[in-house]
Amino acid sequence: MTLHATTADDPRALAELRARTGGPQDDGPRLLEHVLGWTLVVVLAMLVTQVGLL
């Protein structure tokens, strides 16, 4: 049974597909997100130490 046949036969599955709100995808670029996140952490830590808050 294919995905197309399943969604065409089951109205609940069709409603679930239609109900997507455009939130975060499960199969996104995880490596890029991790690199950007850690870069933000490092830049924030550098800013805190340069300003003398720590």
Secondary structure, DSSP 8 states (H G I E B T S, - for coil): --HHHHHHH-HHHHHHHHT------TTS-HHHHHHHHHHHHHHHHHHHHHHT--
